[in-house]
Amino acid sequence: MKLILGSGSPRRKEILGKMGYDFEVITVPGLEESEDESLGLEGLSILNAELKAEAVYAQIDDNQAVVIGSDTVVWLDGKAYGKPKDEAHSLQFLSELAGKTHQVGTGVAITTQNGTKTFCEVAHVTFKPLTEADIRSYIRDIPVMDKAGSYAIQDGGDRIIAKYEGEYETIMGLPYARLAHELRAYAL
């Protein structure tokens, strides 16, 4: 069986690589993700992970392939924080998250010829109180435009994060322990 990561994220590629699997990366450019907050944190992240995995699976000509799709959503008070549209949007996100504890949910979809299995892992992240100058400095120094919530735990996270509960890799974008457990069911 061939393992395919349906994501162009270097962070997801790094995490899956640490698991020791040989895999290929295939993405579907221009795939429109849902922003439907009524689905809740887990529902929204799982739906987008499914959209990614199933779009990649539909492109390949290998019925033995296992495709992994993943989506990370930052969530606070019923609001989803996806990837920022621009610097002003990023400033708004980080200002709203400053000094508060939010959830980070990473949904995963594993698609094969037999269908799609999904799960979501959730971590809690508490931001330090941040001034506008702190936020502007972070945005200037760290590439945040491709990251849910406009931040990366692995990239300057110590500048803005006071603490977290849950798996580090879940916050990064791919739940290591749960995915490793789920992939045992496939002959990879």
N, CA and C of each residue as an Amber inpcrd file, in Angstrom:
protein
   564
   0.8410000  -1.1950000   0.0000000   0.0000000   0.0000000   0.0000000
   0.8750000   1.2430000   0.0000000   0.4050000   2.2440000  -0.7120000
   1.1080000   3.5140000  -0.7740000   0.4500000   4.4950000   0.1880000
   1.2540000   5.2260000   0.9440000   0.7540000   6.2350000   1.8690000
   0.9310000   7.6010000   1.2190000  -0.1390000   8.3890000   1.2220000
  -0.1120000   9.7200000   0.6240000  -0.5860000  10.7340000   1.6620000
   0.1980000  11.7910000   1.8230000  -0.1940000  12.9060000   2.6760000
  -0.8360000  13.9520000   1.7820000  -2.0970000  14.2190000   2.0040000
  -2.8320000  15.1890000   1.1970000  -2.7070000  16.5810000   1.7720000
  -1.4840000  17.0540000   1.8860000  -1.2290000  18.3670000   2.4770000
   0.1260000  18.8680000   2.0240000   0.2000000  20.1520000   1.7360000
   1.4720000  20.7610000   1.3890000   2.1900000  21.3420000   2.5950000
   1.6310000  21.1490000   3.7780000   2.2130000  21.7130000   4.9980000
   3.5550000  21.0790000   5.3310000   4.6080000  21.8780000   5.4250000
   5.9030000  21.3190000   5.8240000   5.8740000  20.7470000   7.2420000
   5.0100000  21.2970000   8.0960000   4.9110000  20.7920000   9.4740000
   4.2950000  19.3940000   9.4930000   3.2580000  19.1830000   8.7030000
   2.6460000  17.8510000   8.6450000   3.6040000  16.8450000   8.0180000
   4.3040000  17.2730000   6.9990000   5.2980000  16.4060000   6.3540000
   6.3750000  15.9990000   7.3660000   6.8350000  16.9370000   8.1650000
   7.8520000  16.6620000   9.1920000   7.3400000  15.6600000  10.2260000
   6.1040000  15.8570000  10.6940000   5.5390000  14.9640000  11.7130000
   5.3710000  13.5510000  11.1670000   4.8180000  13.4200000   9.9620000
   4.6260000  12.0930000   9.3780000   5.9790000  11.4370000   9.1030000
   6.9540000  12.2220000   8.6920000   8.3050000  11.7000000   8.4700000
   8.9220000  11.1380000   9.7400000   8.6490000  11.7970000  10.8850000
   9.1710000  11.3040000  12.1740000   8.5930000   9.9470000  12.5480000
   7.4390000   9.6080000  11.9610000   6.8190000   8.3150000  12.2450000
   7.5290000   7.1800000  11.5170000   8.3800000   7.5190000  10.5560000
   9.1550000   6.5060000   9.8610000   8.5100000   5.9330000   8.6160000
   7.3960000   6.5040000   8.1780000   6.7300000   6.0040000   6.9750000
   7.3550000   6.5960000   5.7180000   7.3430000   5.7950000   4.6460000
   7.6140000   6.3250000   3.3140000   6.2770000   6.8290000   2.7980000
   6.2560000   8.0430000   2.2890000   4.9890000   8.5860000   1.8050000
   5.2430000   9.5990000   0.7060000   4.1900000   9.8640000  -0.0160000
   4.2060000  10.8430000  -1.0980000   3.3120000  12.0000000  -0.6660000
   3.5990000  13.2030000  -1.1580000   2.7670000  14.3650000  -0.8710000
   2.0320000  14.7640000  -2.1450000   0.7170000  14.8450000  -2.0490000
  -0.1100000  15.3130000  -3.1620000  -1.1220000  16.2980000  -2.5790000
  -1.2760000  17.4260000  -3.2370000  -2.2700000  18.4020000  -2.7850000
  -3.2240000  18.7170000  -3.9340000  -4.3620000  19.2820000  -3.5740000
  -5.3430000  19.7290000  -4.5580000  -5.3880000  21.2490000  -4.4760000
  -4.7710000  21.9210000  -5.4440000  -4.7560000  23.3920000  -5.4100000
  -6.1660000  23.9660000  -5.5190000  -6.3890000  25.0380000  -4.7760000
  -7.6640000  25.7390000  -4.8820000  -8.8420000  25.0620000  -4.2130000
  -8.5860000  24.0290000  -3.4040000  -9.6810000  23.3500000  -2.6970000
 -10.3060000  24.3260000  -1.7000000 -11.6020000  24.4950000  -1.7760000
 -12.2750000  25.4330000  -0.8900000 -12.6550000  24.7410000   0.4210000
 -12.1480000  25.2770000   1.5020000 -12.4410000  24.7220000   2.8220000
 -13.7050000  25.3580000   3.3830000 -14.4120000  24.5860000   4.1930000
 -15.6050000  25.1040000   4.8570000 -15.1930000  26.0410000   5.9960000
 -16.0150000  27.0440000   6.2180000 -15.8290000  27.9530000   7.3520000
 -17.0600000  27.9380000   8.2470000 -17.8570000  26.8780000   8.1500000
 -19.1390000  26.7760000   8.8430000 -18.9320000  26.5270000  10.3450000
 -18.9550000  27.6000000  11.1190000 -18.7220000  27.5020000  12.5690000
 -19.8290000  26.7540000  13.2910000 -21.0020000  26.6110000  12.6640000
 -22.0980000  25.8850000  13.3150000 -21.7570000  24.4040000  13.4930000
 -20.7320000  23.9150000  12.7780000 -20.3000000  22.5170000  12.9140000
 -19.5200000  22.2780000  14.2070000 -19.0630000  23.3470000  14.8440000
 -18.2410000  23.2220000  16.0360000 -16.7970000  22.9390000  15.6580000
 -15.9340000  22.9930000  16.6200000 -14.5020000  22.8040000  16.4010000
 -14.1940000  21.4600000  15.7510000 -14.6560000  20.3870000  16.3620000
 -14.3420000  19.0540000  15.8440000 -14.9970000  18.8080000  14.4910000
 -16.2600000  19.1730000  14.3480000 -16.9600000  18.9600000  13.0900000
 -16.3270000  19.7120000  11.9310000 -15.9340000  20.9480000  12.1660000
 -15.3300000  21.7610000  11.1170000 -13.9670000  21.2190000  10.7040000
 -13.1410000  20.8680000  11.6810000 -11.8000000  20.3670000  11.3370000
 -11.8900000  19.0040000  10.6400000 -12.8290000  18.1630000  11.0640000
 -12.9950000  16.8510000  10.4140000 -13.5360000  17.0230000   8.9960000
 -14.5250000  17.8810000   8.7970000 -15.0730000  18.0940000   7.4580000
 -13.9750000  18.5420000   6.4890000 -13.1660000  19.5040000   6.8980000
 -12.1060000  19.9910000   6.0090000 -11.0370000  18.9290000   5.7680000
 -10.7370000  18.1240000   6.7690000  -9.7840000  17.0220000   6.5780000
 -10.3420000  16.0210000   5.5550000 -11.6430000  15.7220000   5.6650000
 -12.2900000  14.8120000   4.7030000 -12.2560000  15.3780000   3.2880000
 -12.5580000  16.6580000   3.1570000 -12.5400000  17.2900000   1.8320000
 -11.1650000  17.1320000   1.1830000 -10.1220000  17.3430000   1.9640000
  -8.7540000  17.2420000   1.4460000  -8.4110000  15.7990000   1.0630000
  -8.6720000  14.8670000   1.9760000  -8.3130000  13.4650000   1.7260000
  -9.0790000  12.9060000   0.5360000 -10.3630000  13.1820000   0.4720000
 -11.1780000  12.6310000  -0.6050000 -10.8500000  13.2710000  -1.9550000
 -10.4930000  14.5550000  -1.9670000 -10.1020000  15.2190000  -3.2200000
  -8.8040000  14.6160000  -3.7650000  -7.8590000  14.3430000  -2.8840000
  -6.6050000  13.7200000  -3.3180000  -6.8700000  12.2880000  -3.7800000
  -7.6580000  11.5380000  -3.0230000  -7.9410000  10.1470000  -3.3930000
  -8.5970000  10.0790000  -4.7740000  -9.4610000  11.0340000  -5.0680000
 -10.1470000  11.0500000  -6.3670000  -9.1810000  11.3240000  -7.5250000
  -8.0440000  11.9160000  -7.2400000  -7.0590000  12.2560000  -8.2820000
  -6.1150000  11.1110000  -8.6190000  -5.9720000  10.1810000  -7.7070000
  -4.9630000   9.1400000  -7.9120000  -5.5700000   7.9010000  -8.5570000
  -4.7040000   7.1050000  -9.1490000  -5.1550000   5.8840000  -9.8150000
  -4.5060000   4.6910000  -9.1140000  -4.8220000   4.5460000  -7.8280000
  -4.2420000   3.4630000  -7.0440000  -5.2300000   3.1020000  -5.9440000
  -5.9980000   2.0330000  -6.1590000  -7.0160000   1.6860000  -5.1750000
  -6.4420000   1.0720000  -3.8980000  -5.1300000   0.9050000  -3.8520000
  -4.4880000   0.4070000  -2.6350000  -3.9160000   1.5430000  -1.7820000
  -4.0700000   2.7710000  -2.2350000  -3.4790000   3.9100000  -1.5200000
  -4.2420000   4.2300000  -0.2360000  -3.4980000   4.7780000   0.7110000
  -4.0530000   5.3150000   1.9470000  -3.7240000   6.8030000   1.9390000
  -4.7660000   7.6460000   1.9430000  -4.5690000   9.0920000   1.8750000
  -4.9300000   9.7170000   3.2130000  -4.0350000  10.5510000   3.7090000
  -4.2690000  11.2770000   4.9630000  -4.5490000  12.7340000   4.6370000
  -5.6980000  13.2160000   5.0990000  -6.0240000  14.6380000   5.0320000
  -6.0930000  15.1700000   6.4500000  -5.7350000  16.4250000   6.6290000
  -5.7440000  16.9880000   7.9720000  -6.0880000  18.4680000   7.9090000
  -6.7320000  18.9480000   8.9610000  -7.0610000  20.3680000   9.0460000
  -7.0160000  20.7990000  10.5020000  -6.4000000  21.9390000  10.7360000
  -6.2830000  22.4740000  12.0840000  -7.1110000  23.7440000  12.2070000
  -7.8960000  23.8070000  13.2850000  -8.7370000  24.9640000  13.5480000
  -8.4270000  25.4760000  14.9550000  -8.1910000  26.7710000  15.0420000
  -8.0500000  27.4410000  16.3270000  -9.4420000  27.9630000  16.6810000
  -9.8650000  27.7480000  17.9330000 -11.2560000  27.9860000  18.3150000
 -11.3240000  28.7210000  19.6520000 -12.0850000  29.8090000  19.6760000
 -12.2950000  30.5560000  20.9180000 -13.7260000  31.0730000  20.9340000
 -14.4600000  30.7410000  21.9830000 -15.8170000  31.2580000  22.1920000
 -16.7210000  31.0900000  20.9710000 -16.7010000  29.9030000  20.3750000
 -17.5800000  29.6200000  19.2550000 -17.1420000  30.2110000  17.9290000
 -15.9250000  30.7340000  17.8790000 -15.4050000  31.3480000  16.6510000
 -14.1780000  30.5830000  16.1740000 -14.1580000  30.3030000  14.8660000
 -13.0150000  29.6250000  14.2590000 -12.0170000  30.6640000  13.7530000
 -10.7500000  30.3970000  14.0250000  -9.6730000  31.2500000  13.5470000
  -8.8580000  30.4260000  12.5520000  -9.0940000  30.6810000  11.2900000
  -8.3680000  29.9670000  10.2410000  -7.0950000  30.7010000   9.8820000
  -6.7250000  30.6100000   8.6240000  -5.5450000  31.3220000   8.1400000
  -5.9270000  32.7750000   7.8970000  -5.0710000  33.6930000   8.3130000
  -5.3960000  35.1160000   8.1230000  -5.3450000  35.5070000   6.6470000
  -6.1560000  36.4980000   6.2950000  -6.1910000  36.9910000   4.9150000
  -5.0540000  37.9720000   4.6320000  -4.6600000  38.7100000   5.6650000
  -3.6050000  39.7130000   5.5160000  -3.0540000  40.0580000   6.9030000
  -2.1390000  40.9950000   6.9540000  -1.5060000  41.3490000   8.2300000
  -2.5050000  41.9250000   9.2320000  -3.4480000  42.7320000   8.7650000
  -4.4620000  43.3070000   9.6570000  -5.3200000  42.2030000  10.2750000
  -5.6580000  41.2190000   9.4840000  -6.4400000  40.0760000   9.9570000
  -5.6400000  39.2990000  11.0090000  -4.3600000  39.1180000  10.7560000
  -3.4780000  38.4340000  11.6960000  -3.3990000  39.1960000  13.0180000
  -3.2670000  40.5090000  12.9360000  -3.2310000  41.3520000  14.1340000
  -4.5260000  41.1980000  14.9290000  -5.6510000  41.1620000  14.2310000
  -6.9530000  40.9900000  14.8870000  -7.0120000  39.6300000  15.6000000
  -6.6270000  38.5560000  14.9000000  -6.6510000  37.2210000  15.4950000
  -5.8440000  37.1830000  16.7870000  -4.5860000  37.5990000  16.6880000
  -3.6920000  37.4830000  17.8390000  -4.1290000  38.3970000  18.9840000
  -4.7090000  39.5440000  18.6640000  -5.2290000  40.4440000  19.7050000
  -6.3930000  39.7930000  20.4490000  -7.2570000  39.1000000  19.7070000
  -8.4120000  38.4380000  20.3310000  -7.9900000  37.2260000  21.1620000
  -6.9130000  36.5650000  20.7830000  -6.4410000  35.3850000  21.5130000
  -5.5590000  35.7480000  22.7110000  -4.9930000  36.9360000  22.7120000
  -4.0460000  37.3620000  23.7490000  -4.6470000  37.2550000  25.1520000
  -3.8750000  36.6200000  26.0450000  -4.2760000  36.5060000  27.4390000
  -5.3760000  35.5030000  27.7130000  -5.7780000  34.7410000  26.7090000
  -6.8890000  33.7940000  26.8640000  -6.4490000  32.3690000  26.5400000
  -7.2810000  31.4210000  26.9760000  -7.0710000  30.0160000  26.6300000
  -8.0450000  29.6560000  25.5170000  -7.5000000  29.0980000  24.4470000
  -8.3310000  28.6770000  23.3210000  -8.0690000  27.2020000  23.0350000
  -8.8540000  26.6410000  22.1530000  -8.6910000  25.2480000  21.7480000
  -8.0750000  25.1930000  20.3600000  -7.2920000  24.1590000  20.1490000
  -6.7690000  23.8600000  18.8170000  -7.2050000  22.4400000  18.5000000
  -8.0010000  22.3120000  17.4590000  -8.4720000  20.9940000  17.0440000
  -7.8630000  20.6340000  15.7060000  -7.2720000  19.4570000  15.6470000
  -6.7710000  18.9680000  14.3680000  -7.5610000  17.7290000  13.9910000
  -8.3140000  17.8820000  12.9010000  -9.0890000  16.7770000  12.3650000
  -8.2480000  16.0140000  11.3630000  -8.4520000  14.7070000  11.3380000
  -7.7130000  13.8460000  10.4150000  -8.7180000  12.9310000   9.7220000
  -8.5220000  12.7640000   8.4180000  -9.3250000  11.8240000   7.6360000
  -8.3690000  10.8750000   6.9240000  -8.6110000   9.5870000   7.0660000
  -7.8140000   8.5610000   6.3900000  -8.7430000   7.8940000   5.3730000
  -8.4540000   8.1190000   4.0850000  -9.3200000   7.6360000   3.0160000
  -8.6520000   6.4930000   2.2610000  -9.4060000   5.4150000   2.0880000
  -8.9670000   4.2550000   1.3000000 -10.1310000   3.8520000   0.3970000
  -9.9380000   2.7820000  -0.3440000 -11.0300000   2.2850000  -1.1880000
 -12.2290000   1.8440000  -0.3560000 -12.0230000   1.6000000   0.9210000
 -13.1070000   1.1520000   1.8000000 -13.8420000   2.2910000   2.4940000
 -13.4740000   3.5290000   2.1800000 -14.1400000   4.6670000   2.8040000
 -13.1690000   5.5480000   3.5660000 -13.7400000   6.3760000   4.4310000
 -12.9490000   7.3520000   5.1800000 -13.1810000   7.1970000   6.6670000
 -12.0790000   7.1330000   7.4150000 -12.1270000   7.1050000   8.8850000
 -11.6640000   8.4670000   9.3730000 -12.3700000   9.0370000  10.3340000
 -12.0050000  10.3660000  10.8270000 -11.8490000  10.3940000  12.3400000
 -11.0920000  11.3570000  12.7950000 -10.9900000  11.6460000  14.2240000
 -10.4810000  13.0690000  14.3940000 -10.6170000  13.5830000  15.5900000
 -10.1260000  14.9200000  15.9110000  -9.4900000  14.8800000  17.2970000
  -8.3330000  15.4560000  17.4070000  -7.6730000  15.6130000  18.7010000
  -7.6820000  17.0990000  19.0480000  -7.8770000  17.4050000  20.3220000
  -7.9950000  18.7990000  20.7620000  -6.9690000  19.0840000  21.8570000
  -6.3140000  20.2250000  21.7450000  -5.3840000  20.7110000  22.7600000
  -5.8610000  22.0960000  23.2130000  -5.3730000  22.5200000  24.3530000
  -5.7220000  23.8410000  24.8920000  -4.4430000  24.6670000  24.9740000
  -4.5200000  25.8880000  24.4620000  -3.3600000  26.7750000  24.4270000
  -3.7290000  28.0760000  25.1230000  -2.8730000  28.5120000  26.0440000
  -3.0670000  29.7810000  26.7360000  -2.0130000  30.7620000  26.2610000
  -2.4750000  31.8850000  25.7460000  -1.5680000  32.9420000  25.3070000
  -1.1800000  33.8320000  26.4710000  -0.0060000  34.3710000  26.3930000
   0.4290000  35.4120000  27.3150000  -0.3880000  36.6720000  27.0130000
  -0.4890000  37.5790000  27.9810000  -1.0550000  38.8900000  27.6370000
  -0.0750000  39.5490000  26.6510000  -0.5870000  40.0920000  25.5750000
   0.2780000  40.6550000  24.5360000  -0.1140000  42.0920000  24.2230000
   0.8830000  42.9250000  24.0580000   0.6260000  44.2870000  23.6110000
   0.5650000  44.2950000  22.0840000   0.0810000  45.3820000  21.5260000
   0.0610000  45.4910000  20.0690000   1.4860000  45.4160000  19.5190000
   2.4430000  45.9970000  20.2470000   3.8460000  45.9470000  19.8110000
   4.3550000  44.5060000  19.8040000   3.9910000  43.7190000  20.8240000
   4.3840000  42.3000000  20.8810000   3.8530000  41.5660000  19.6500000
   2.5880000  41.8190000  19.3290000   1.9360000  41.1260000  18.2140000
   2.5560000  41.5420000  16.8820000   2.7630000  42.8300000  16.7090000
   3.3700000  43.3100000  15.4530000   4.7740000  42.7350000  15.2730000
   5.5200000  42.6390000  16.3470000   6.8680000  42.0710000  16.2930000
   6.8070000  40.5940000  15.9000000   5.8720000  39.8640000  16.4800000
   5.7060000  38.4480000  16.1640000   5.3400000  38.2690000  14.6890000
   4.3730000  39.0440000  14.2150000   3.9390000  38.9570000  12.8180000
   5.0930000  39.3040000  11.8710000   5.9070000  40.2750000  12.2620000
   7.0420000  40.6860000  11.4260000   8.1040000  39.5800000  11.3490000
   8.3350000  38.8910000  12.4630000   9.4310000  37.9160000  12.5580000
   9.0550000  36.4970000  12.1330000   7.7850000  36.1460000  12.2360000
   7.3500000  34.7650000  12.0150000   6.3950000  34.7180000  10.8210000
   6.6120000  33.7890000   9.8930000   5.6470000  33.6610000   8.7800000
   4.3370000  33.0510000   9.2880000   3.2910000  33.8780000   9.3810000
   2.0400000  33.4350000   9.9950000   0.8800000  33.2900000   9.0100000
   1.0670000  33.7110000   7.7780000  -0.0640000  33.7780000   6.8550000
  -0.6340000  32.4100000   6.4680000   0.1390000  31.3450000   6.6250000
  -0.3660000  30.0120000   6.2680000  -0.7070000  29.1810000   7.4960000
  -0.9160000  29.8580000   8.6360000  -1.1450000  29.1240000   9.8790000
  -2.4860000  29.4910000  10.5070000  -3.2190000  28.4600000  10.9300000
  -4.4830000  28.6830000  11.6250000  -4.2300000  29.5360000  12.8620000
  -5.0530000  30.5430000  13.0400000  -4.9260000  31.4130000  14.1990000
  -3.7730000  32.3970000  14.1080000  -3.0100000  32.3550000  13.0400000
  -1.8720000  33.2710000  12.8200000  -0.6880000  33.0130000  13.7340000
  -0.5100000  31.7570000  14.1480000   0.6750000  31.4940000  14.9550000
   1.1270000  30.0550000  14.7850000   2.3600000  29.8180000  15.2230000
   2.9330000  28.4740000  15.1660000   3.6140000  28.1850000  16.4950000
   3.2190000  27.1080000  17.1490000   3.8240000  26.7540000  18.4330000
   5.3160000  26.4690000  18.2650000   5.6870000  25.9100000  17.1090000
   7.0630000  25.5000000  16.8800000   7.9400000  26.6280000  16.3440000
   7.3490000  27.7640000  16.0770000   8.0680000  28.8680000  15.4480000
   7.8230000  30.1440000  16.2480000   8.6290000  30.3640000  17.2730000
   8.4560000  31.5430000  18.1140000   7.2980000  31.4430000  19.0750000
   6.7810000  30.2460000  19.2670000   5.6480000  30.0600000  20.1600000
   5.8960000  30.5270000  21.5770000   7.1390000  30.3970000  22.0280000
   7.4710000  30.8220000  23.3890000   7.2820000  32.3350000  23.5760000
   7.2400000  33.0820000  22.5090000   7.0410000  34.5290000  22.5980000
   5.6040000  34.8900000  22.9340000   4.6590000  34.0180000  22.5740000
   3.2470000  34.3550000  22.7630000   2.4690000  33.3510000  23.6060000
   2.9960000  32.1370000  23.7720000   2.2720000  31.0840000  24.4890000
   2.7750000  30.9610000  25.9200000   1.8410000  31.0380000  26.8620000
   2.1750000  30.8710000  28.2760000   2.2510000  29.3910000  28.6410000
   1.2880000  28.6010000  28.1350000   1.2690000  27.1630000  28.4150000
   0.3200000  26.4770000  27.4440000   0.4300000  25.1440000  27.4010000
  -0.5160000  24.3590000  26.6030000  -0.7500000  23.0270000  27.2820000
  -1.9120000  22.4510000  27.0130000  -2.2770000  21.1250000  27.4940000
  -2.7070000  20.3190000  26.2870000  -2.1250000  19.1470000  26.1440000
  -2.4190000  18.3110000  24.9860000  -1.1300000  18.0400000  24.2310000
  -1.2820000  17.3810000  23.1130000  -0.1200000  16.9680000  22.3360000
   0.4180000  18.1170000  21.4850000   1.7020000  18.3560000  21.5940000
   2.4020000  19.4010000  20.8390000   2.1220000  19.2750000  19.3440000
   2.2020000  18.0480000  18.8120000   1.9960000  17.8250000  17.3760000
   0.5640000  18.1100000  16.9310000  -0.4040000  17.9510000  17.8260000
  -1.7780000  18.3180000  17.5000000  -1.8480000  19.8110000  17.2180000
  -1.1680000  20.5910000  18.0340000  -1.1430000  22.0480000  17.8510000
  -0.3700000  22.4030000  16.5750000   0.6590000  21.6450000  16.2720000
   1.4420000  21.8650000  15.0580000   0.6450000  21.5350000  13.7980000
  -0.2680000  20.5510000  13.8820000  -1.0890000  20.2590000  12.7140000
  -1.3050000  18.8070000  12.3510000  -0.7600000  17.8610000  13.1520000
  -1.0020000  16.4410000  12.8630000  -0.7930000  15.6470000  14.1540000
  -1.8620000  15.1080000  14.7360000  -1.7660000  14.4080000  16.0260000
  -0.9300000  13.1250000  15.9150000   0.2690000  13.1600000  16.4030000
   1.2430000  12.0850000  16.2520000   0.7560000  10.7650000  16.8580000
   0.4470000  10.7770000  18.1410000   0.1200000   9.5260000  18.8430000
  -1.1290000   8.8640000  18.2680000  -2.1860000   9.6210000  18.0900000
  -3.4380000   9.0450000  17.5840000  -3.2720000   8.5650000  16.1420000
  -2.5790000   9.3480000  15.3010000  -2.3850000   8.9330000  13.9190000
  -1.5470000   7.6610000  13.8470000  -0.4910000   7.5830000  14.6480000
   0.3440000   6.3730000  14.6710000  -0.5010000   5.1640000  15.0400000
  -1.3750000   5.3300000  16.0230000  -2.2710000   4.2430000  16.4450000
  -3.2130000   3.8410000  15.3090000  -3.8290000   4.8260000  14.6590000
  -4.8010000   4.5410000  13.5960000  -4.1390000   3.8970000  12.3840000
  -2.9160000   4.2910000  12.0470000  -2.2470000   3.7610000  10.8560000
  -1.8240000   2.3000000  11.0230000  -1.8000000   1.7980000  12.2490000
  -1.4580000   0.3980000  12.4780000  -2.4490000  -0.5480000  11.8010000
  -3.6530000  -0.0740000  11.5400000  -4.6920000  -0.9050000  10.9220000
  -4.4490000  -1.1350000   9.4250000  -3.4780000  -0.4210000   8.8520000
  -3.2230000  -0.5190000   7.4130000  -1.8820000  -1.1840000   7.1900000
  -1.7660000  -1.9550000   6.1390000  -0.5150000  -2.6690000   5.8300000
   0.4450000  -1.7220000   5.0960000   1.0880000  -0.8720000   5.8620000
   1.9710000   0.1360000   5.2740000   3.4280000  -0.2480000   5.4380000
